[in-house]
C-alpha cells in the first residue's frame, strides 16, 4: 500500500501520550491495524510552556506569567529590612529572595541579573498590590525614609573622601612647591648680584629677570630655570583652585565646624577622624590630639610626655599663644569642635557664632589680663 497522510483525529492515543507536542510532517503505515509501528514524525512545541518572569516590588519578589502571580517570596515586614534590600538593589546586587527562583529559570528585564537569568526586553504588565499581602503604605513610607537617609549617608561619605583627597593634594602641592622654590633659589643665586628674595621668586624669574653676567648663562640654561619657575606658578594656581573647592565644599557640608575653626582645619579633622559622623561621636579629648597619633603612641609605649594638641595646633589661637597656655586652649577648642560637629550631623542648627564667641571668651579667661 502506498504511503498516505494520516488525519490527526485518528490518533487520540498518540496525542494523549505526547501532551506537549504536536505532530507535524508525514506518517507512513502499511494498514489501519498497524499504525503505531510505522509512524515516522517530527515534533515541535504546540502546547508551549508559558514563560515565567521575575518581578521585584518593594514588598517582595514575585514569579509571574502573563496571567498573574505564580509564586512569591516576601520581604520581612520590617522597614529596616525592606530599606536594606532596596539599597542593595540600588547598588546592583541580587537579593537572596531573587535567587530563590533560580530553578524556575525566569526571564528578567533588569540587567543586574546578567549571568543568573536570561534578560528580555519587557516583562508582562502584571499589577501587584503589596497591601493585598499585608504591607501597608505606612511601612512603605518608613522604608523610603530609611532608604533616603542611607543613600544620603553614602553620598555624604563619598564627598567626605573626595574632600580628604583634596586636602592631601594641597599638602603634596605645598611640599612640591617648597622643594622647587628651594632649588630655584639656589640656582638663581649664582646669577643674582645681591641676595635673592625667596618670596615671589618664581614670578620674578618668569617675568622680570634681568641677568647679570649673561656670559655665564647660555640660552638652554636660562630656559630650564624659567621652566621650573613657570611650573611653580602653575602649581600655586592649582593649589589655590583646590583650596577654593575645599572652602566651598566644607561650607555646605559642615558649616558650624568650618565657621568655628576654618575650612582647612575642619576638613583635616574630618579626614583624620574618618568622616564627619565619626568626628561627631568622638569625645573632646580624642579630638584634641587628632593628628598627633605618633606622639600619643610614644607616650603609651615609651612613657614620653603626652601630646597636648594635634591638627588644631594649626589654629592661630593656639600656635600664637604662649606655650604655657596652649594645652588649656586646645582643650577648650576641642570641646567646641565636638559640639559644632554634632550640630552639623544631628540638629543642623547654625550655632557657629555662639560657639565661637564662647570659645574666644573662655580663651581670654585662660590667658588672663596679660596675653603674653
NUTIBA-715291 format. One record per residue (C-alpha): x, y, z. Coordinates in steps of 0.02 Angstrom, whole numbers, padded with zeros to 5 digits, always signed. Each point is the difference from the previous one (the first is absolute). Example, Ala and Ser with C-alpha at 12.3 -4.5 7.8 and 13.67 -1.06 7.14 Angstrom:
<nodes>
+00615-00225+00390/+00069+00172-00033/
</nodes>
This chain:
<nodes>
+00000+00000+00000/+00066+00171-00043/+00039+00119+00140/-00143+00115+00046/-00026+00150+00111/-00080-00031+00169/-00137+00107+00073/+00050+00054+00177/-00176-00037+00061/+00035-00183-00031/+00139-00002+00130/-00072+00040+00171/+00119-00114+00091/+00154+00075-00082/-00053+00176+00044/-00041-00043+00179/+00168-00082+00023/+00091+00157-00059/-00094+00145+00082/+00134+00130-00037/+00022-00044-00183/-00094+00018-00162/+00033-00116-00141/+00055+00089-00157/+00065-00083-00157/-00050-00167-00070/-00047-00176+00055/+00035-00163-00091/-00100-00155+00040/-00042-00165-00085/-00176-00019+00061/-00130+00062+00122/+00039-00139+00124/+00186+00037+00006/+00008+00189+00018/+00106+00020+00158/+00146-00104-00063/+00023+00101-00159/-00023+00181+00057/+00147+00111-00047/-00017+00182+00059/+00083+00162+00050/-00065+00102+00150/+00007+00178+00056/-00080+00083+00150/-00183+00043-00022/-00053-00006+00181/+00145+00115+00043/+00039+00020+00184/-00049+00180+00043/+00154+00106+00037/+00032+00051+00180/+00067+00168+00053/+00076+00074+00157/-00066+00164+00068/+00067+00086+00157/-00112+00119+00096/+00037+00095+00160/-00087-00136+00102/+00074-00155-00081/+00048-00099-00154/-00135-00074-00112/+00005-00139-00130/-00129+00045-00132/-00065-00047-00171/-00118+00090-00118/-00149-00049+00107/+00065+00061+00169/+00100-00054+00153/+00058-00181+00006/+00108+00005+00157/+00076+00128+00116/+00138+00028+00128/-00045+00142+00116/+00119+00115+00093/-00010+00009+00191/-00133+00123+00059/+00133+00115+00070/+00043+00172-00069/+00187-00021+00036/+00005-00168-00089/-00097+00066-00150/+00111+00154-00013/+00155-00111+00007/-00063-00102-00147/-00049+00152-00102/+00173+00073+00030/+00080-00163-00055/-00101+00009-00162/+00056+00181-00023/+00181-00060+00014/-00030-00131-00134/-00001-00152+00115/-00112-00153-00019/-00108-00042+00151/-00013-00172+00077/-00187+00008-00030/+00036+00024-00185/+00121-00147-00004/-00136-00108+00080/-00084-00023-00171/+00158-00053-00092/-00068-00174-00040/-00150+00079-00087/+00117+00088-00123/-00110+00156-00012/+00027+00139-00126/+00048+00173+00067/+00020+00174-00072/+00122+00070+00130/+00180-00020-00060/+00068-00023+00176/-00057-00182-00021/+00124-00028-00143/+00083-00168+00024/-00141-00068+00107/-00159+00021-00102/-00039+00028-00183/-00033+00183-00041/-00154+00048-00101/-00054+00169-00066/-00162+00012+00096/-00097-00106+00125/-00191-00008+00003/-00095+00141+00085/-00064-00093+00153/-00068+00111+00139/+00063-00047+00173/-00081+00082+00150/+00112-00017+00153/-00144+00050+00115/-00086-00161-00053/+00142-00095+00085/-00007+00103+00160/+00130+00133-00042/-00082+00169+00030/+00050+00172-00063/+00065+00053+00170/+00130-00139-00009/+00049+00060-00173/+00017+00178+00064/+00113-00054+00144/+00107-00107-00114/+00015+00144-00126/+00059+00120+00136/+00131-00123+00059/+00056-00033-00179/+00017+00187-00032/+00104+00022+00157/+00114-00144-00049/+00025+00069-00175/+00038+00173+00068/+00125-00077+00122/+00081-00094-00143/+00014+00157-00107/+00058+00099+00152/+00136-00129+00031/+00056+00011-00181/+00011+00188+00010/+00098-00007+00162/+00126-00116-00082/+00016+00116-00149/+00032+00148+00116/+00130-00104+00092/+00089-00031-00166/-00006+00187-00035/+00081+00037+00168/+00137-00128-00030/+00026+00075-00173/+00025+00173+00076/+00132-00072+00116/+00089-00085-00146/-00006+00158-00104/+00073+00102+00143/+00143-00124+00023/+00038+00000-00186/-00008+00190-00011/+00117+00019+00149/+00126-00123-00071/+00001+00084-00170/+00008+00174+00078/+00155-00051+00096/+00080-00070-00158/-00040+00156-00102/+00063+00112+00141/+00169-00087+00004/+00015-00007-00189/-00049+00182-00023/+00125+00050+00134/+00144-00032-00120/-00061+00138-00115/-00071+00132+00117/+00106+00147+00051/-00069+00004+00175/-00089-00122+00112/-00154-00065-00088/-00168+00019+00084/-00094-00162+00021/-00172+00078-00003/-00075+00006-00175/+00166-00054-00073/-00084-00110-00130/-00104+00148-00063/+00154+00110-00005/+00102-00125-00100/-00142-00032-00122/-00048+00181-00035/+00132+00126+00059/+00167-00088+00008/+00148+00098-00065/+00156-00105+00006/+00164+00066+00065/+00147-00086-00081/-00093-00070-00149/+00159-00076-00068/-00013-00131+00136/-00178-00049-00050/-00041-00077-00168/-00173-00001-00077/-00036-00180+00046/+00040+00027+00184/-00105+00157+00005/-00150-00092-00073/+00024-00143+00122/-00002+00115+00151/-00149+00097-00066/-00090-00163-00036/+00012-00052+00183/-00057+00174+00054/-00152-00014-00114/-00038-00173+00071/+00000+00074+00176/-00125+00133-00055/-00115-00132-00076/+00010-00106+00157/-00047+00151+00106/-00150+00031-00114/-00052-00182+00021/+00018+00015+00188/-00112+00154+00004/-00133-00089-00103/+00000-00151+00115/-00009+00113+00153/-00152+00089-00074/-00084-00168-00030/+00033-00054+00181/-00066+00166+00066/-00163-00011-00099/-00026-00185+00036/+00030+00018+00187/-00115+00151+00013/-00146-00107-00059/+00048-00165+00082/+00056+00059+00173/-00047+00185+00018/+00015+00011+00190/+00168-00086+00006/+00066+00102-00146/-00051+00166+00077/+00073-00049+00168/+00175-00053-00051/+00011+00036-00187/-00032-00111-00150/+00177-00071-00011/+00012-00056+00182/-00179-00065-00006/+00038-00104-00154/+00159-00070+00077/-00093-00049+00159/-00133-00090-00101/+00131-00089-00105/+00098-00054+00154/-00157-00059+00091/-00061-00100-00150/-00156+00103-00031/-00109+00134+00076/-00112-00128+00086/+00149-00079+00086/+00067+00170+00051/-00169+00043+00076/+00003-00159+00104/+00175+00030+00070/+00032+00071+00174/+00086+00169+00004/+00158-00078+00073/+00021-00107-00156/-00035+00147-00116/+00132+00101+00091/+00140-00119-00052/-00064-00050-00173/+00151+00004-00115/+00123-00030+00142/-00017-00189+00000/+00188-00033-00010/+00034+00107+00154/-00145-00084+00089/+00069-00174-00038/+00172+00053+00062/-00082+00059+00160/-00089-00167+00022/+00149-00110-00045/+00149+00100+00061/-00074+00110+00134/+00041+00164-00087/-00103+00156+00035/-00175-00013-00073/-00043+00115-00147/-00105+00152+00044/-00067+00031-00175/-00001-00069-00175/-00077+00076-00156/-00080+00142+00098/+00174+00069+00037/-00012+00077-00174/-00129+00123+00068/+00078+00168+00042/-00087+00007+00169/+00110-00146+00051/+00162+00018-00099/+00015+00187+00040/-00039-00023+00183/+00136-00014+00132/+00055-00181+00019/-00063-00012+00179/-00179+00036-00056/-00008-00110-00156/-00059-00159+00085/-00146+00085+00087/-00049+00096-00157/+00006-00162-00100/-00119-00082+00124/-00125+00143-00015/+00010-00002-00190/-00020-00189-00009/-00157+00010+00106/-00077+00130-00115/+00050-00102-00154/-00093-00151+00070/-00158+00104+00024/+00015+00078-00175/+00022-00171-00083/-00153-00070+00091/-00103+00149-00055/+00054-00027-00181/-00045-00185+00007/-00156-00003+00108/-00092+00164+00031/+00058+00098-00155/-00020+00160+00104/+00115+00148-00031/+00089+00023+00166/+00173+00046-00066/-00003+00183+00054/-00054-00045+00175/+00133-00136+00015/+00136+00115-00067/-00047+00139+00121/+00000-00119+00148/+00167-00075-00052/+00085+00169-00019/-00066+00060+00169/+00061-00159+00084/+00172+00019-00079/+00011+00179+00063/-00036-00063+00175/+00138-00130-00016/+00127+00127-00058/-00055+00126+00129/+00038+00184-00006/+00176-00029-00065/-00015-00082-00172/+00187-00036-00009/
</nodes>
